[in-house]
Amino acid sequence: MNKLKEKLKNSKVIWSNPFIFAEKRSVDKFEELAEEGWQIKKIWLGGFMYILEEVEPKSISYYFDSQPNPTEQYYRVFYNAGWKLVDTSNSLHLFFAPAGTTLLEKNSEKLQTRFRSESSYFGKYSIGIFIAILFVFLGWVFIEWNIVRNLLIGVLSILIIGFSVTFTPYAIYKWRIQKLRNNNRN
């Protein structure tokens, strides 16, 4: 227990908006924390949580990118542009560099491909959970034992929460894909 306390002595854990919801807001928050002396050390839970370590306050920039199967060349492009990898979680990569370092151009086609991949992932789970909701609801309608019906209400509640947690990112990814398509047409 003491070793864990020692390890976390100069660290803190924060919750943050996931990348899909507010990339710019998250980056701004991380840059403010760096100026206060807290630098990101690790990404947890796919970008919902971050472990920060206490460092000398400095002005740095952060940059999110996504690449499902990164190669050595992928990382080299960032390194050659002055960016260093902080951490990776699934296909989400977080890089940092001294403030003022030129940002790499985000390719609209690449973003659309990534958003399609991510929306497909969440869409599959949403469909599965929705089907489970239908079966549980039908069970609740046709089963007459009160104890089983009460149990099914609890299961139904949990499934509805699960559906909202998976369907919301799916809908946001679809919205962002449409927004990128509209921007490309203009």
MIMI-733651 format. One record per residue: residue number from 1; x, y, z of N, C-alpha, C in turn; residue in three letters. Coordinates in nm, 2 decimals, always signed. Layout:
REM residues N
<rec NUM,<X,Y,Z>,<X,Y,Z>,<X,Y,Z>,"ala">
...
REM end
This chain:
REM residues 186
<rec 1,<+0.08,-0.12,+0.00>,<+0.00,+0.00,+0.00>,<+0.09,+0.13,+0.00>,"met">
<rec 2,<+0.20,+0.12,+0.08>,<+0.28,+0.24,+0.08>,<+0.35,+0.27,-0.05>,"asn">
<rec 3,<+0.38,+0.16,-0.13>,<+0.45,+0.17,-0.26>,<+0.35,+0.24,-0.35>,"lys">
<rec 4,<+0.22,+0.21,-0.34>,<+0.12,+0.27,-0.43>,<+0.11,+0.42,-0.40>,"leu">
<rec 5,<+0.11,+0.45,-0.27>,<+0.10,+0.59,-0.22>,<+0.22,+0.67,-0.27>,"lys">
<rec 6,<+0.34,+0.61,-0.26>,<+0.46,+0.67,-0.31>,<+0.45,+0.70,-0.46>,"glu">
<rec 7,<+0.40,+0.60,-0.54>,<+0.39,+0.61,-0.68>,<+0.30,+0.72,-0.72>,"lys">
<rec 8,<+0.19,+0.73,-0.65>,<+0.09,+0.83,-0.69>,<+0.11,+0.97,-0.62>,"leu">
<rec 9,<+0.22,+0.98,-0.54>,<+0.24,+1.10,-0.46>,<+0.25,+1.22,-0.55>,"lys">
<rec 10,<+0.32,+1.21,-0.66>,<+0.34,+1.33,-0.76>,<+0.25,+1.31,-0.88>,"asn">
<rec 11,<+0.14,+1.24,-0.87>,<+0.05,+1.22,-0.98>,<-0.10,+1.25,-0.94>,"ser">
<rec 12,<-0.18,+1.27,-1.04>,<-0.32,+1.29,-1.02>,<-0.40,+1.23,-1.14>,"lys">
<rec 13,<-0.52,+1.19,-1.11>,<-0.60,+1.14,-1.22>,<-0.72,+1.23,-1.24>,"val">
<rec 14,<-0.74,+1.26,-1.37>,<-0.85,+1.35,-1.41>,<-0.95,+1.28,-1.51>,"ile">
<rec 15,<-1.07,+1.32,-1.50>,<-1.17,+1.28,-1.60>,<-1.17,+1.39,-1.71>,"trp">
<rec 16,<-1.19,+1.35,-1.83>,<-1.19,+1.44,-1.94>,<-1.30,+1.40,-2.04>,"ser">
<rec 17,<-1.34,+1.50,-2.13>,<-1.43,+1.47,-2.23>,<-1.36,+1.37,-2.33>,"asn">
<rec 18,<-1.43,+1.27,-2.37>,<-1.37,+1.18,-2.47>,<-1.34,+1.25,-2.59>,"pro">
<rec 19,<-1.24,+1.20,-2.67>,<-1.20,+1.27,-2.79>,<-1.31,+1.30,-2.88>,"phe">
<rec 20,<-1.41,+1.21,-2.90>,<-1.51,+1.24,-3.00>,<-1.60,+1.35,-2.96>,"ile">
<rec 21,<-1.61,+1.38,-2.83>,<-1.71,+1.49,-2.79>,<-1.64,+1.63,-2.80>,"phe">
<rec 22,<-1.52,+1.64,-2.76>,<-1.46,+1.78,-2.76>,<-1.31,+1.77,-2.76>,"ala">
<rec 23,<-1.26,+1.74,-2.87>,<-1.11,+1.73,-2.89>,<-1.04,+1.87,-2.85>,"glu">
<rec 24,<-1.09,+1.98,-2.90>,<-1.03,+2.11,-2.88>,<-1.04,+2.14,-2.73>,"lys">
<rec 25,<-1.15,+2.12,-2.67>,<-1.17,+2.15,-2.53>,<-1.07,+2.07,-2.44>,"arg">
<rec 26,<-1.05,+1.94,-2.48>,<-0.96,+1.86,-2.40>,<-0.82,+1.90,-2.42>,"ser">
<rec 27,<-0.78,+1.93,-2.54>,<-0.64,+1.98,-2.57>,<-0.62,+2.11,-2.49>,"val">
<rec 28,<-0.71,+2.20,-2.49>,<-0.69,+2.33,-2.42>,<-0.68,+2.31,-2.27>,"asp">
<rec 29,<-0.76,+2.21,-2.22>,<-0.75,+2.18,-2.08>,<-0.61,+2.12,-2.04>,"lys">
<rec 30,<-0.56,+2.03,-2.13>,<-0.43,+1.97,-2.10>,<-0.32,+2.07,-2.11>,"phe">
<rec 31,<-0.33,+2.17,-2.20>,<-0.23,+2.27,-2.22>,<-0.22,+2.36,-2.10>,"glu">
<rec 32,<-0.34,+2.39,-2.04>,<-0.35,+2.48,-1.92>,<-0.29,+2.40,-1.80>,"glu">
<rec 33,<-0.32,+2.27,-1.79>,<-0.26,+2.19,-1.68>,<-0.11,+2.19,-1.69>,"leu">
<rec 34,<-0.05,+2.18,-1.82>,<+0.09,+2.18,-1.83>,<+0.15,+2.31,-1.79>,"ala">
<rec 35,<+0.09,+2.42,-1.81>,<+0.14,+2.55,-1.76>,<+0.13,+2.56,-1.61>,"glu">
<rec 36,<+0.05,+2.48,-1.55>,<+0.04,+2.47,-1.40>,<+0.13,+2.37,-1.34>,"glu">
<rec 37,<+0.20,+2.29,-1.43>,<+0.30,+2.19,-1.38>,<+0.25,+2.05,-1.38>,"gly">
<rec 38,<+0.14,+2.02,-1.46>,<+0.09,+1.88,-1.47>,<+0.09,+1.84,-1.61>,"trp">
<rec 39,<+0.17,+1.73,-1.64>,<+0.18,+1.68,-1.78>,<+0.12,+1.54,-1.78>,"gln">
<rec 40,<+0.05,+1.51,-1.89>,<-0.02,+1.38,-1.91>,<+0.09,+1.27,-1.92>,"ile">
<rec 41,<+0.07,+1.16,-1.85>,<+0.16,+1.05,-1.85>,<+0.09,+0.93,-1.91>,"lys">
<rec 42,<-0.04,+0.91,-1.89>,<-0.11,+0.79,-1.94>,<-0.25,+0.82,-1.97>,"lys">
<rec 43,<-0.30,+0.75,-2.08>,<-0.44,+0.76,-2.11>,<-0.51,+0.64,-2.06>,"ile">
<rec 44,<-0.62,+0.66,-1.99>,<-0.70,+0.54,-1.93>,<-0.84,+0.54,-1.99>,"trp">
<rec 45,<-0.90,+0.43,-2.00>,<-1.04,+0.41,-2.04>,<-1.07,+0.48,-2.17>,"leu">
<rec 46,<-0.98,+0.46,-2.27>,<-1.00,+0.51,-2.40>,<-1.01,+0.66,-2.41>,"gly">
<rec 47,<-0.96,+0.74,-2.32>,<-0.96,+0.88,-2.33>,<-1.06,+0.94,-2.23>,"gly">
<rec 48,<-1.12,+0.87,-2.14>,<-1.21,+0.92,-2.04>,<-1.13,+0.97,-1.92>,"phe">
<rec 49,<-1.02,+0.90,-1.89>,<-0.94,+0.94,-1.78>,<-0.80,+0.95,-1.82>,"met">
<rec 50,<-0.72,+1.04,-1.75>,<-0.58,+1.06,-1.78>,<-0.51,+1.06,-1.64>,"tyr">
<rec 51,<-0.39,+1.01,-1.64>,<-0.30,+1.02,-1.53>,<-0.20,+1.12,-1.56>,"ile">
<rec 52,<-0.18,+1.22,-1.47>,<-0.09,+1.33,-1.49>,<+0.02,+1.32,-1.39>,"leu">
<rec 53,<+0.14,+1.37,-1.42>,<+0.25,+1.37,-1.33>,<+0.29,+1.51,-1.31>,"glu">
<rec 54,<+0.34,+1.54,-1.19>,<+0.39,+1.68,-1.16>,<+0.52,+1.70,-1.22>,"glu">
<rec 55,<+0.54,+1.81,-1.30>,<+0.66,+1.85,-1.36>,<+0.68,+2.00,-1.35>,"val">
<rec 56,<+0.79,+2.05,-1.40>,<+0.81,+2.19,-1.41>,<+0.71,+2.25,-1.50>,"glu">
<rec 57,<+0.64,+2.36,-1.46>,<+0.55,+2.42,-1.55>,<+0.61,+2.46,-1.68>,"pro">
<rec 58,<+0.55,+2.43,-1.79>,<+0.60,+2.47,-1.92>,<+0.48,+2.48,-2.02>,"lys">
<rec 59,<+0.51,+2.55,-2.13>,<+0.41,+2.57,-2.23>,<+0.43,+2.47,-2.34>,"ser">
<rec 60,<+0.34,+2.37,-2.35>,<+0.34,+2.27,-2.45>,<+0.21,+2.26,-2.52>,"ile">
<rec 61,<+0.21,+2.20,-2.64>,<+0.09,+2.17,-2.72>,<+0.07,+2.03,-2.72>,"ser">
<rec 62,<-0.06,+1.99,-2.72>,<-0.10,+1.85,-2.74>,<-0.17,+1.83,-2.87>,"tyr">
<rec 63,<-0.17,+1.71,-2.92>,<-0.23,+1.68,-3.05>,<-0.28,+1.54,-3.05>,"tyr">
<rec 64,<-0.41,+1.52,-3.07>,<-0.47,+1.39,-3.08>,<-0.47,+1.34,-3.22>,"phe">
<rec 65,<-0.44,+1.22,-3.24>,<-0.46,+1.16,-3.37>,<-0.51,+1.01,-3.36>,"asp">
<rec 66,<-0.56,+0.96,-3.46>,<-0.61,+0.83,-3.46>,<-0.56,+0.75,-3.58>,"ser">
<rec 67,<-0.51,+0.63,-3.54>,<-0.46,+0.54,-3.65>,<-0.48,+0.40,-3.59>,"gln">
<rec 68,<-0.57,+0.32,-3.66>,<-0.60,+0.18,-3.61>,<-0.48,+0.09,-3.59>,"pro">
<rec 69,<-0.40,+0.08,-3.69>,<-0.28,+0.00,-3.68>,<-0.15,+0.08,-3.72>,"asn">
<rec 70,<-0.10,+0.15,-3.62>,<+0.01,+0.24,-3.65>,<+0.14,+0.16,-3.68>,"pro">
<rec 71,<+0.21,+0.22,-3.78>,<+0.34,+0.16,-3.82>,<+0.45,+0.24,-3.76>,"thr">
<rec 72,<+0.57,+0.20,-3.78>,<+0.69,+0.27,-3.74>,<+0.70,+0.41,-3.82>,"glu">
<rec 73,<+0.66,+0.40,-3.94>,<+0.66,+0.52,-4.03>,<+0.56,+0.62,-3.98>,"gln">
<rec 74,<+0.44,+0.58,-3.93>,<+0.34,+0.67,-3.87>,<+0.40,+0.75,-3.76>,"tyr">
<rec 75,<+0.47,+0.68,-3.67>,<+0.53,+0.75,-3.55>,<+0.65,+0.84,-3.60>,"tyr">
<rec 76,<+0.72,+0.80,-3.70>,<+0.83,+0.87,-3.75>,<+0.79,+1.01,-3.80>,"arg">
<rec 77,<+0.67,+1.01,-3.87>,<+0.62,+1.14,-3.93>,<+0.60,+1.24,-3.81>,"val">
<rec 78,<+0.54,+1.20,-3.70>,<+0.52,+1.29,-3.59>,<+0.66,+1.33,-3.53>,"phe">
<rec 79,<+0.74,+1.23,-3.51>,<+0.87,+1.26,-3.45>,<+0.95,+1.36,-3.53>,"tyr">
<rec 80,<+0.95,+1.34,-3.66>,<+1.03,+1.43,-3.75>,<+0.96,+1.57,-3.75>,"asn">
<rec 81,<+0.84,+1.58,-3.72>,<+0.77,+1.72,-3.71>,<+0.78,+1.78,-3.57>,"ala">
<rec 82,<+0.85,+1.71,-3.48>,<+0.88,+1.77,-3.35>,<+0.78,+1.72,-3.24>,"gly">
<rec 83,<+0.70,+1.62,-3.27>,<+0.60,+1.57,-3.17>,<+0.65,+1.44,-3.11>,"trp">
<rec 84,<+0.62,+1.43,-2.98>,<+0.66,+1.30,-2.91>,<+0.53,+1.24,-2.86>,"lys">
<rec 85,<+0.53,+1.11,-2.86>,<+0.41,+1.03,-2.82>,<+0.40,+1.03,-2.67>,"leu">
<rec 86,<+0.28,+1.06,-2.62>,<+0.26,+1.06,-2.47>,<+0.21,+0.92,-2.44>,"val">
<rec 87,<+0.10,+0.87,-2.51>,<+0.05,+0.74,-2.48>,<-0.05,+0.71,-2.59>,"asp">
<rec 88,<-0.09,+0.58,-2.60>,<-0.18,+0.53,-2.70>,<-0.29,+0.45,-2.63>,"thr">
<rec 89,<-0.41,+0.46,-2.67>,<-0.52,+0.38,-2.62>,<-0.61,+0.34,-2.73>,"ser">
<rec 90,<-0.61,+0.21,-2.76>,<-0.67,+0.16,-2.88>,<-0.62,+0.23,-3.01>,"asn">
<rec 91,<-0.70,+0.30,-3.08>,<-0.65,+0.37,-3.20>,<-0.63,+0.52,-3.17>,"ser">
<rec 92,<-0.64,+0.56,-3.05>,<-0.62,+0.70,-3.01>,<-0.48,+0.73,-2.97>,"leu">
<rec 93,<-0.41,+0.82,-3.03>,<-0.27,+0.85,-2.99>,<-0.27,+1.00,-2.95>,"his">
<rec 94,<-0.20,+1.03,-2.84>,<-0.18,+1.16,-2.79>,<-0.03,+1.20,-2.80>,"leu">
<rec 95,<+0.00,+1.31,-2.87>,<+0.13,+1.36,-2.89>,<+0.15,+1.49,-2.82>,"phe">
<rec 96,<+0.27,+1.53,-2.78>,<+0.30,+1.66,-2.73>,<+0.43,+1.72,-2.79>,"phe">
<rec 97,<+0.43,+1.85,-2.79>,<+0.55,+1.92,-2.84>,<+0.56,+2.06,-2.78>,"ala">
<rec 98,<+0.67,+2.12,-2.79>,<+0.68,+2.26,-2.73>,<+0.57,+2.35,-2.80>,"pro">
<rec 99,<+0.52,+2.44,-2.72>,<+0.42,+2.53,-2.78>,<+0.47,+2.60,-2.90>,"ala">
<rec 100,<+0.39,+2.61,-3.00>,<+0.43,+2.68,-3.13>,<+0.47,+2.58,-3.23>,"gly">
<rec 101,<+0.48,+2.45,-3.20>,<+0.52,+2.35,-3.30>,<+0.41,+2.34,-3.40>,"thr">
<rec 102,<+0.44,+2.34,-3.53>,<+0.34,+2.33,-3.63>,<+0.26,+2.20,-3.62>,"thr">
<rec 103,<+0.12,+2.22,-3.63>,<+0.03,+2.11,-3.62>,<+0.03,+2.03,-3.75>,"leu">
<rec 104,<+0.02,+1.90,-3.75>,<+0.01,+1.83,-3.87>,<-0.13,+1.85,-3.93>,"leu">
<rec 105,<-0.14,+1.85,-4.06>,<-0.28,+1.87,-4.12>,<-0.36,+1.75,-4.10>,"glu">
<rec 106,<-0.49,+1.77,-4.06>,<-0.58,+1.66,-4.04>,<-0.65,+1.64,-4.17>,"lys">
<rec 107,<-0.63,+1.52,-4.22>,<-0.69,+1.49,-4.35>,<-0.84,+1.45,-4.33>,"asn">
<rec 108,<-0.93,+1.52,-4.40>,<-1.07,+1.50,-4.39>,<-1.11,+1.35,-4.42>,"ser">
<rec 109,<-1.05,+1.30,-4.53>,<-1.08,+1.16,-4.57>,<-1.04,+1.06,-4.46>,"glu">
<rec 110,<-0.92,+1.09,-4.40>,<-0.87,+1.00,-4.29>,<-0.96,+1.01,-4.17>,"lys">
<rec 111,<-1.01,+1.13,-4.14>,<-1.10,+1.15,-4.03>,<-1.23,+1.07,-4.05>,"leu">
<rec 112,<-1.28,+1.09,-4.18>,<-1.41,+1.02,-4.21>,<-1.39,+0.87,-4.20>,"gln">
<rec 113,<-1.28,+0.81,-4.24>,<-1.25,+0.67,-4.23>,<-1.25,+0.63,-4.09>,"thr">
<rec 114,<-1.18,+0.70,-4.01>,<-1.17,+0.67,-3.86>,<-1.31,+0.68,-3.80>,"arg">
<rec 115,<-1.38,+0.78,-3.83>,<-1.52,+0.80,-3.77>,<-1.61,+0.68,-3.81>,"phe">
<rec 116,<-1.60,+0.64,-3.94>,<-1.68,+0.53,-3.99>,<-1.64,+0.40,-3.91>,"arg">
<rec 117,<-1.51,+0.38,-3.89>,<-1.47,+0.26,-3.81>,<-1.52,+0.26,-3.67>,"ser">
<rec 118,<-1.51,+0.38,-3.60>,<-1.55,+0.39,-3.47>,<-1.70,+0.38,-3.46>,"glu">
<rec 119,<-1.77,+0.45,-3.55>,<-1.92,+0.44,-3.54>,<-1.97,+0.30,-3.57>,"ser">
<rec 120,<-1.90,+0.22,-3.65>,<-1.94,+0.08,-3.68>,<-1.92,+0.00,-3.55>,"ser">
<rec 121,<-1.81,+0.03,-3.48>,<-1.78,-0.04,-3.35>,<-1.90,-0.02,-3.25>,"tyr">
<rec 122,<-1.93,+0.11,-3.23>,<-2.04,+0.14,-3.14>,<-2.18,+0.10,-3.19>,"phe">
<rec 123,<-2.19,+0.11,-3.32>,<-2.32,+0.07,-3.38>,<-2.35,-0.08,-3.36>,"gly">
<rec 124,<-2.25,-0.17,-3.37>,<-2.27,-0.31,-3.35>,<-2.32,-0.34,-3.20>,"lys">
<rec 125,<-2.25,-0.27,-3.11>,<-2.30,-0.29,-2.97>,<-2.44,-0.23,-2.95>,"tyr">
<rec 126,<-2.46,-0.12,-3.01>,<-2.60,-0.06,-2.99>,<-2.71,-0.15,-3.04>,"ser">
<rec 127,<-2.68,-0.21,-3.16>,<-2.78,-0.31,-3.22>,<-2.80,-0.43,-3.13>,"ile">
<rec 128,<-2.69,-0.48,-3.08>,<-2.69,-0.60,-2.99>,<-2.77,-0.57,-2.86>,"gly">
<rec 129,<-2.74,-0.46,-2.80>,<-2.81,-0.42,-2.68>,<-2.96,-0.39,-2.71>,"ile">
<rec 130,<-2.99,-0.33,-2.82>,<-3.13,-0.30,-2.86>,<-3.21,-0.43,-2.87>,"phe">
<rec 131,<-3.15,-0.53,-2.94>,<-3.21,-0.66,-2.95>,<-3.24,-0.72,-2.81>,"ile">
<rec 132,<-3.14,-0.71,-2.73>,<-3.16,-0.76,-2.59>,<-3.27,-0.69,-2.52>,"ala">
<rec 133,<-3.28,-0.56,-2.54>,<-3.39,-0.48,-2.48>,<-3.52,-0.53,-2.52>,"ile">
<rec 134,<-3.53,-0.56,-2.65>,<-3.66,-0.61,-2.71>,<-3.70,-0.75,-2.64>,"leu">
<rec 135,<-3.60,-0.84,-2.63>,<-3.63,-0.97,-2.58>,<-3.67,-0.96,-2.43>,"phe">
<rec 136,<-3.60,-0.88,-2.35>,<-3.63,-0.86,-2.21>,<-3.77,-0.79,-2.20>,"val">
<rec 137,<-3.79,-0.70,-2.28>,<-3.93,-0.63,-2.27>,<-4.04,-0.73,-2.31>,"phe">
<rec 138,<-4.02,-0.81,-2.41>,<-4.12,-0.92,-2.44>,<-4.13,-1.01,-2.33>,"leu">
<rec 139,<-4.02,-1.05,-2.26>,<-4.03,-1.14,-2.15>,<-4.11,-1.08,-2.04>,"gly">
<rec 140,<-4.09,-0.95,-2.01>,<-4.16,-0.87,-1.91>,<-4.31,-0.87,-1.94>,"trp">
<rec 141,<-4.35,-0.85,-2.07>,<-4.49,-0.85,-2.11>,<-4.56,-0.98,-2.09>,"val">
<rec 142,<-4.49,-1.09,-2.12>,<-4.56,-1.22,-2.13>,<-4.54,-1.30,-2.00>,"phe">
<rec 143,<-4.45,-1.28,-1.92>,<-4.43,-1.35,-1.79>,<-4.51,-1.29,-1.68>,"ile">
<rec 144,<-4.58,-1.38,-1.61>,<-4.68,-1.33,-1.51>,<-4.63,-1.34,-1.37>,"glu">
<rec 145,<-4.51,-1.39,-1.35>,<-4.46,-1.40,-1.21>,<-4.40,-1.27,-1.17>,"trp">
<rec 146,<-4.45,-1.21,-1.06>,<-4.40,-1.08,-1.02>,<-4.25,-1.07,-0.99>,"asn">
<rec 147,<-4.20,-1.17,-0.93>,<-4.06,-1.17,-0.90>,<-3.97,-1.16,-1.02>,"ile">
<rec 148,<-4.01,-1.24,-1.12>,<-3.94,-1.24,-1.25>,<-3.95,-1.11,-1.32>,"val">
<rec 149,<-4.08,-1.06,-1.32>,<-4.10,-0.93,-1.38>,<-4.02,-0.82,-1.32>,"arg">
<rec 150,<-4.01,-0.82,-1.19>,<-3.93,-0.72,-1.12>,<-3.78,-0.73,-1.15>,"asn">
<rec 151,<-3.73,-0.86,-1.17>,<-3.59,-0.88,-1.21>,<-3.57,-0.83,-1.35>,"leu">
<rec 152,<-3.67,-0.85,-1.44>,<-3.66,-0.81,-1.58>,<-3.66,-0.66,-1.59>,"leu">
<rec 153,<-3.73,-0.59,-1.50>,<-3.73,-0.44,-1.50>,<-3.59,-0.39,-1.47>,"ile">
<rec 154,<-3.52,-0.46,-1.37>,<-3.38,-0.42,-1.34>,<-3.29,-0.44,-1.45>,"gly">
<rec 155,<-3.30,-0.56,-1.52>,<-3.22,-0.59,-1.64>,<-3.25,-0.49,-1.75>,"val">
<rec 156,<-3.37,-0.46,-1.77>,<-3.41,-0.36,-1.87>,<-3.35,-0.23,-1.84>,"leu">
<rec 157,<-3.35,-0.18,-1.72>,<-3.29,-0.05,-1.68>,<-3.14,-0.05,-1.72>,"ser">
<rec 158,<-3.07,-0.16,-1.68>,<-2.93,-0.17,-1.71>,<-2.90,-0.17,-1.86>,"ile">
<rec 159,<-2.99,-0.24,-1.94>,<-2.97,-0.24,-2.08>,<-3.00,-0.11,-2.15>,"leu">
<rec 160,<-3.09,-0.04,-2.09>,<-3.12,+0.10,-2.15>,<-3.00,+0.19,-2.12>,"ile">
<rec 161,<-2.94,+0.18,-2.01>,<-2.82,+0.26,-1.98>,<-2.71,+0.22,-2.08>,"ile">
<rec 162,<-2.69,+0.09,-2.09>,<-2.59,+0.05,-2.19>,<-2.61,+0.09,-2.33>,"gly">
<rec 163,<-2.74,+0.09,-2.37>,<-2.78,+0.14,-2.50>,<-2.74,+0.29,-2.52>,"phe">
<rec 164,<-2.78,+0.37,-2.42>,<-2.75,+0.51,-2.43>,<-2.60,+0.54,-2.44>,"ser">
<rec 165,<-2.52,+0.46,-2.36>,<-2.38,+0.48,-2.36>,<-2.31,+0.44,-2.49>,"val">
<rec 166,<-2.37,+0.34,-2.56>,<-2.31,+0.30,-2.69>,<-2.37,+0.38,-2.81>,"thr">
<rec 167,<-2.50,+0.41,-2.80>,<-2.57,+0.48,-2.91>,<-2.53,+0.63,-2.92>,"phe">
<rec 168,<-2.50,+0.69,-2.81>,<-2.46,+0.83,-2.81>,<-2.33,+0.86,-2.89>,"thr">
<rec 169,<-2.22,+0.78,-2.87>,<-2.10,+0.80,-2.95>,<-2.13,+0.76,-3.10>,"pro">
<rec 170,<-2.21,+0.66,-3.12>,<-2.24,+0.62,-3.26>,<-2.31,+0.74,-3.33>,"tyr">
<rec 171,<-2.41,+0.80,-3.27>,<-2.48,+0.92,-3.33>,<-2.38,+1.04,-3.35>,"ala">
<rec 172,<-2.29,+1.06,-3.25>,<-2.20,+1.17,-3.26>,<-2.10,+1.15,-3.38>,"ile">
<rec 173,<-2.05,+1.02,-3.39>,<-1.96,+0.99,-3.50>,<-2.03,+1.01,-3.64>,"tyr">
<rec 174,<-2.16,+0.97,-3.65>,<-2.23,+0.99,-3.77>,<-2.25,+1.14,-3.80>,"lys">
<rec 175,<-2.28,+1.21,-3.70>,<-2.30,+1.36,-3.71>,<-2.17,+1.42,-3.76>,"trp">
<rec 176,<-2.05,+1.38,-3.70>,<-1.93,+1.44,-3.74>,<-1.89,+1.40,-3.89>,"arg">
<rec 177,<-1.92,+1.28,-3.93>,<-1.90,+1.24,-4.07>,<-1.98,+1.32,-4.16>,"ile">
<rec 178,<-2.10,+1.35,-4.13>,<-2.19,+1.43,-4.21>,<-2.13,+1.58,-4.22>,"gln">
<rec 179,<-2.09,+1.62,-4.10>,<-2.03,+1.76,-4.10>,<-1.90,+1.77,-4.19>,"lys">
<rec 180,<-1.82,+1.67,-4.18>,<-1.70,+1.67,-4.27>,<-1.74,+1.66,-4.41>,"leu">
<rec 181,<-1.84,+1.58,-4.45>,<-1.88,+1.58,-4.59>,<-1.93,+1.71,-4.64>,"arg">
<rec 182,<-2.01,+1.78,-4.55>,<-2.07,+1.91,-4.59>,<-1.95,+2.01,-4.60>,"asn">
<rec 183,<-1.85,+2.01,-4.52>,<-1.74,+2.10,-4.53>,<-1.66,+2.08,-4.65>,"asn">
<rec 184,<-1.65,+1.95,-4.70>,<-1.57,+1.92,-4.82>,<-1.65,+1.97,-4.94>,"asn">
<rec 185,<-1.78,+1.98,-4.94>,<-1.86,+2.02,-5.05>,<-1.85,+2.17,-5.07>,"arg">
<rec 186,<-1.83,+2.25,-4.96>,<-1.82,+2.39,-4.97>,<-1.69,+2.44,-5.02>,"asn">
REM end
